[in-house]
């Protein structure tokens, strides 16, 4: 799930307990207010919190109709999250506990209607396929002391924990909140911006250091991109879903043996607070047993932010050998098998807070290898092969604000716009151009444009 950071007018980053001494990080959810009083349970302090959010959304998107179906543009939606945090302290000073996040947005799409049933029976009601089913998003345990903190479980990695410059503290978080993507119908219509949260909550081992002279550092490791319990599949014929899959027949873009590392500095010069982070993402690919395997993921991440007089400005850059959203990159099977296109993505943004009001916005742009499914292409620099499709470009911006009405109650509104385009690729059908379809004129090249308005309220507890 993408994190929701609501800035100083909302309830962001509320810690289970304040960091003390040289301890690395406070134990918290980045979008939670743990307002409930603590309760002692067998020596542990247990706190329960969360939020309820209700929204009006207006979505105007490419491909919102076809010969038989049309989409409306307006809807009401709501979302809940329940956060449970338990903490304890041993006689020797060791701090320990668990954090659980439960939510209702795990399922977003209705089940397909059964075409064999009489239409009057199928179209009179909609099966929501568990849209209100509760599922957990994050679940992890920790140990902490003067030496730092160790976390294990389904949690964000080291770069996300120590990131700087990811400006999302307005409205409901802009293009990284996930709310716009839940309204858009069709995977090709949703932007892929490779934000700091996109690697996901795959099960990890994480270390976060104490702070020293303004610096702290962290590292994390995960065997695969999946989260949750057990193996992820029941049989080898479902190997594309198995957690432990290391090789299979065909291309697969999942990461294996993922490593994240980050170094952050925080300080101040007079009234100006500064923070800067540099990080690294690395991962092996799942091998192809019958052809060329995807390339290894090797990406850098860097961000910086400054805060003064109610203003926060900042941004980040990520790039390297990989595809959008931290997927591994396909190798080519014709000529030289290396596709030379890398990912390059950045965000710039700003917020301003005065009393109970915060306004802000950000702009994102990502250039990636995109579909990578068209064979052929021409040799680029160094003799490496470039795909016949062009680079995929995702651009977008968001502006919005929120107003604290009372403790725990916020009103918000924001506007989001995204655009996707790639030469040789049709975002409506998902088809790529071929020599035959280009020659006979049957290939249609269409991009994706989505505009979304979100407005509503949030009650945190």
N, C-alpha and C positions, 0 to 999 in steps of 0.2 A: 504494500500500500504506500502511496506517496504521502509524505509528511505534510501536515498543515501547520504552518508557523504564522501566528496572527499578530506578532509584534507586541508593542507595549500596551496597546488598547485591548488586547485579548489575553487569554490565559495560556501563555506559551511557556514551555519548559519549566513547569512547576516541579521542584525536586521532592523526592520522598523524604530526604533529610539534607540539610545544607552540607556541602563539602567542608571537611575540617582538616586543618594542618596541610600535609602534603598529599592528601588523597586526590586521585586523578580526576574523576568526574562525579557530579551528583547523579544519583540514580533517578531517572525520570522518563516520562513519555514527552516527546517534543510538542505534542498538541493537547496536553491534558492539564486540568486543574484538579489536583487531588484535595478537594475541599472537605471531604468527610473526615470526621474525627478518627484518630487512630484507635484501634482496639487490640488489646493484648491477647494473642492466641498461642498458648504453649510457649511463651517466651518471645514470640514474634509480634511486632507491631504491624497490624494489617490496616491498610487504608484503601477505600473504594471511592472512585470518582469516575468522571467521564463527561459526555455531553450529548445533547439532542440538538440536531440542526434541521431546520425546515427552509425550503427554498422554492421560489418561482424561477423557472428557467425558460429562456427563449433561445432556440437553436435554429440557425439558418445554415444549411450545409449543402454541398454538392451531392448529387445522387440521392435526393430525398423523395424521388418518385420514379416509377417505371410504368410499363404498360398496364399493370394490374393493381399497383399499390401506391399510396401517397402517404407521406408522413406529415403530421401536424407540426407546428413550430413551438407550441407552448405546453408546459406541464408543471405539476407540483411534485416535488420529491422530498424525502426526508431520510435522515441517517442517524444512527445511534452508535456510540462507542462506550464500552464499560472497561474501566481500567482497575486492576487489582494489583497492589504492590505490598509486599510483606518484607520487613527488615528485622534483623536481629544482630546482636553483638555478643561475641563470646567473651569469656573471662579474660582472655589474653589480648583483647582489643580487636580481634578479627571481626569485620563487618560482613554480613552475608544476607542473602534474600533472593526473591524472585519477583518478576514483573510479567503480568499477563494483560493482553489487550484483546477484547472481544468486540466484534462489530457485525453489522447486518448487511454489508455491501459485498459479500463474497460472490453472490450470484446476481447477474444483471439482466440476463436475457431470458425471455419466455421459451418454453419448449415449443418445438415445431408442431404444427397441427398434423394429425394423422389423416393423410389424403384418402384413406379407404373408408373413413367414416362420413356419414351424410353431412353435407356442409352446414345444415341447420344445427347440427349437434356440435360442430367444432367452433363455429364463429360466434356463438351466443355468449361465450365466456373465454377468458384467457387464463391459461395455466401459467402461473408466475415462476414455476420451476425453482422454488426456494429463494425468491428474492429477499424475503424477510427471515431466512434461516440464519441463525447466529453461527459464526465461525471465529476462530482466533486468528489474529494477524501476527502479533509478536508474542513470543513466550521465551523468557530467558532467565537464567540464574546468574548471580554474581558473588564474588569474593573481593574484599577491598581492605586496604590498610595503607600505611605510610609508603609502601612500595608501589602503590598504584592500584589498579583494579583489573580483574579478569571477569569477562562475561562469556557465557556459553548459551547458545540457543538461536532461535529465529529472531534476528536483530540486525540492524544496519551495521555496515562495516566501518573500518577505521577512518576512511576518508569522510564518510558522512558524519561520523561522530565529531570530527575535528574541523569540518569545513568552515570556510570564511567566504563571504561575498555572495552567498546564495540569497538574494533579496526577494523574500516572499511574504513579508509582514504586512500585507494589506488585503482587504477583501477576504476571500477564503484561500489565498495563497497563489493566485494567478495560475499560470500554465503548469505549475508543479503540484497543485493541490489534488489533482485527479478528478475533480468534479466536472470539468468540461468534458473530459474523456468519457465519463459515464453517460453523458447526454448524447454524444455523437454515435450514430449507427453506422457500423462498418469499420473494420480494422484499418483499411487503407485511408480512411478519412481522418484518423487520429494522428496528430503530429508525433514525431519521434525526435526529441531534443537532446537526449543523452544528459539529463540533469544528474546532479549528484546522488539523487535518490533512486535512479533507475536500476542499479545493480540488484536491488531487492533485499528481502529479509531471509535469504537462504541460510540454512543452519551453519553457524560459524563458531569459531573460538577467537575471542577478541582480547587484546591487552591494551589498556590505556595507562599512560605513565603519570606520575605526579608532575606538577608544574615547577619549573626551576628557571629563575632569571627570565621569566616571561614565556619560556618554551615548554611545550608538552608534546608528546608523540604517541603514536599508536600503531598497532598492526593487527591484521585479522587473516584467518585462513578458513576456507570452506572447500570440501571435496567436490561439490557440484552446485548447480543453481537451484535445486529444489529445497523446499522447507517442509515442515510437518514430520509426522512419525513414519517409521517403517521404511520399506524399500521403494515405494512409489509405483510398483507394478506387480503382477502376478505371474507373468510368463515372459520368456525371452522373445516371443513374437510381439510383445509390447515394449521392446527394448528402448524405443525412443523416449519412453516415459520413465524408465527405471533410473533410480538415483545413481546406481553404481555403474551404469553403462559407460564403458571406455572406448568401445569401437563398435561399429555396425555398418551395414550395407547402405551406403549413400551419405549425403552431406547432412550434417546436423550442426546447428549454430550454438549449442549450449556450451557453457564454460565448465572446465574441470580444474581442480587444484588451484582455486582462485586465491590470490594474495593481494591484500591491500596494505599500504603503508602510508603514514601521513605525519608531517611535522608542522606544528602551529606555533605562532608567536602572538602574544597579546600584550599591549602596552598603551601608554598614553603620553601625549605631548601637550601639556596644558589642558585645555578643555576638549581636545580631540582624542578620542579613543580609536585605536587601530588594531586590526587583527589581520593576519596573513597566514595562508596554509599552502603547502605544496604536498602533493600526494602521487601515488603510483597505483595503477591497476594492472595486474598480470594474471594470465590464466592459460592453461593448456586447452586444446580442442579435443572433441570426440573424433577419433580416427575413422576414416572411411576404409573399409576392408576391401572395396572393389575399385578404388580410384584415388584421386587426389584428395587429401584431407584439408579441412579448413586451417587457416593460419593461426598461429598463437596470438592471443590478445596481449598487447603491450601499449599502455596508455598512460600519459601524465595528466595530472589535474592540479590547477593552481587558482587560488582565489584571494581576494583582498577586500576589506571593507573599512570605512571610516565613519565615526559617529560624533556629532557635535551639534548643540543648539537645537535638538529635536530632529535633525536630519541624519539619515543613514544612506550612504552611497556605496556601491561596490559592484563587484562582478567576478566572473570566473571564466577560465578557459580549460577545455579538455581536448586532447587529440592524440593521435598515434595509430598504430596498426590495429584496426578493429572496425566494426560496422556500428550503425546506430544502436543506441540503448545497450551498449557494452556487449553486443553479440560478437562472436568470432566471425572472421571474414572468409568468404568462400575463395578457394583457389580455382583457377581456370583449367580446363582440360584440353584446350586447343593451344598449340604452340607452347610458349613458355607458360607454366601453370600459375604464375604469380600475378595477382591483380594489384596494381600499384596504388590504387586509390585508398586514402586513409580517412579517418573521421576527424573533422575539425568542428568544434562547437563552442559557443560562448553565450554568456548572459551578462547584461548590464542592467542595473536597476537602482531605484532610490525610493525612500519613504520619508514622510514628514509627520511628526506627531506633535499635536498641541492639545493639552488637556486630555479629553476623552476621545479625540478624533485622530485617526491615522489615515493618510492618503498615500498612494504610491503607485508604482508601476514597474514593469521590466520588459525587456526586449530579448528574444532568443533567436539564434540562428544556428543551424546544423547542416553541414555538407558531408555526405557519406557516400559509400559505394551503392547503397540502395538495393534494388532487386537482385542484381548480379545473376540473372537467370538466362541472359541472352548469350548464346555461343558466338564465337568469332571475335571481332575486335581488331585493333591495330596495335602495333608495338609502340610503346612509349619510351621515355628516357631509360637508358640502361638495358634496353631490350625486353623489359617486362611488358606483359600483355595488359591492355586496358579493355574493359568490356565494351561492347558496341552500344549499350545504353549509356546515357550521360550520367553525371553525378546527380544524386538526389539532394534536393535542397528543401529544408524545412525552415520556415520563418514564422514568427509569431510575436504578439505583444499582448500585454494585459494591463489594465488600469482599474483602480478601485479604491475603496475605503471602507472603514468600519467605525462604528460609534458605540462607545460603552454607555449603555443606558443606566445600568445598575450593576453591582457586583455579580459577575457570572452571566450577565445578559448583554449581548452585542447584536446590533443591526449591521448588515453588510450589503454591499453591492459592488459588482465589477463587470467589466466588459472584456472579452477575450476574442482574439482573431488569429487564425492560423492559415497558412498556405503551404501546400506541398506540390512539388513539380519535379519531373525527371524525364529527360528526353528518351523516347523509346519505351515508355511505360504508361499504361492507362490505369489511373487510380480508381476508376469506377468499376472496371471488370477485373483488374489485377493481371491483365494480359500484357506481355511484352511483344515488341515488334519482332517480326521475322522477315527474312528476305522475301518470302512469298507474300506475306500480308502487306508489306510495304509496296511491292511491285504491283499487286492487283488492287491496291487502294482500299483494302478492307480494314487496315489498322487505324484506329482512332486514338489519338493521344489526348488525354484529359488529366488535368491536375485536380487538386482538392482545395476547396476554400470553405472554412467554417467560421461563423460568427456566433458568439454565445453571450447572453446576458444572464447573470445570476444575481438574485436578490433575496434576502431573507433574514432570519435571526438564528442565534445560537445561544443555548442555555447550558452552561458548564456547571458541574457540581463536584 
